[in-house]
């Protein structure tokens, strides 16, 4: 499954849940980042944000129409949840039973990336997005916007979360980026005898330290 359509939930005007996080704003951050990683994994990705709809019905129809206009193997909608302030967690909604296993894998991957509860895959037959898209589809509820521990975990592990989604959707692993080589500190000696007095030596040592050098003043 190497071709995807990923959209953010709700619309610029038709807003979603809000609390410690704003659902629409955050979904619009997750979508492009996940798409970026999917492209690194040699997947083709179409992304969409609804900026025009003025009501919920038009919003669903606009999103579904975009998804159905593209060639793809899977439709993905990114949302954020609300309602259980005490526990929170991640869950992924699906319609057809054939999508249950993928939904469960994505939910588990996100919960592990964020370190929050895995609420698992949940079948929903009443959602316009899942019913209206012609291809297999899942709706991701990343975390709960009104649960502070969820919001904090999401902010801290945003990149890790997006990588987990991309890897699980594609079934591929992103390459580990090489860690930058640490520069070794070089010790420089400033000899007092090479200058007129200790004052000049100290001044030179100070300038070298400002530039990140390790300096010792020696007499001789």
C-alpha positions, 0 to 999 in steps of 0.5 A, spaced: 500 500 500 504 505 497 499 511 495 495 514 500 490 520 501 491 524 508 486 529 510 486 533 517 479 533 520 474 538 520 475 545 517 478 552 517 471 555 519 468 548 522 472 547 528 473 541 532 475 540 539 479 544 543 482 544 550 490 544 551 490 543 544 486 545 538 484 539 534 484 543 527 491 546 528 494 540 530 491 535 525 494 540 520 501 539 523 500 532 523 498 531 516 504 534 512 509 531 517 506 524 516 506 525 508 513 528 509 516 521 512 511 517 507 515 520 501 521 518 504 519 511 504 518 512 497 510 512 498 506 517 494 501 521 498 496 526 497 494 531 502 488 535 504 485 541 508 478 544 508 479 551 508 472 553 504 466 549 508 461 553 512 458 547 515 459 540 518 455 537 512 459 540 506 465 539 510 464 531 510 462 532 503 468 536 501 473 531 504 470 525 501 470 528 494 477 530 495 479 523 497 475 519 492 478 524 486 485 521 487 488 514 486 490 511 492 490 504 496 488 507 503 484 514 506 486 517 512 483 522 516 487 525 522 483 528 528 484 529 536 479 527 541 475 530 547 471 527 553 475 523 558 480 528 561 482 523 566 485 517 562 485 520 554 489 515 550 489 514 542 484 510 538 483 509 531 476 508 528 475 504 522 468 501 518 470 495 514 472 489 518 478 488 513 481 495 516 481 493 523 488 490 523 491 496 520 487 500 525 489 496 531 497 497 529 496 504 528 493 506 534 498 501 538 504 505 534 502 512 536 500 510 543 507 507 544 510 513 541 507 518 545 507 514 552 499 514 553 493 509 553 492 505 547 484 505 546 485 500 540 481 500 534 474 501 534 468 500 529 464 506 527 458 505 522 456 512 523 461 517 520 461 520 514 468 520 512 469 512 513 462 511 510 463 515 504 470 514 502 471 508 496 477 505 498 479 502 505 479 508 510 481 509 517 480 515 522 486 517 527 484 520 534 491 522 536 490 523 543 485 527 547 485 535 547 482 536 554 487 531 557 493 535 559 498 529 560 496 527 553 497 534 550 504 534 554 506 527 551 504 529 544 508 536 544 514 532 547 513 527 542 510 530 535 516 528 531 516 521 534 508 520 533 508 522 526 514 517 524 510 512 527 504 513 523 508 513 517 512 507 518 505 503 520 501 505 514 507 504 509 510 497 513 517 500 512 522 503 517 525 510 516 533 510 516 536 512 522 539 519 521 547 519 523 548 523 529 553 529 528 560 528 530 562 531 537 568 536 536 573 535 541 576 540 545 583 542 544 587 545 549 591 551 548 596 554 552 598 561 553 605 563 555 606 569 560 613 570 557 611 570 550 607 577 552 609 583 556 605 581 562 600 577 565 595 582 563 596 581 556 596 573 557 590 573 560 586 578 555 588 573 550 586 567 554 579 570 555 578 572 547 580 564 546 575 562 551 569 566 548 571 562 541 570 556 545 577 554 546 580 551 552 585 555 555 591 554 560 595 560 562 603 558 563 609 562 566 615 561 562 
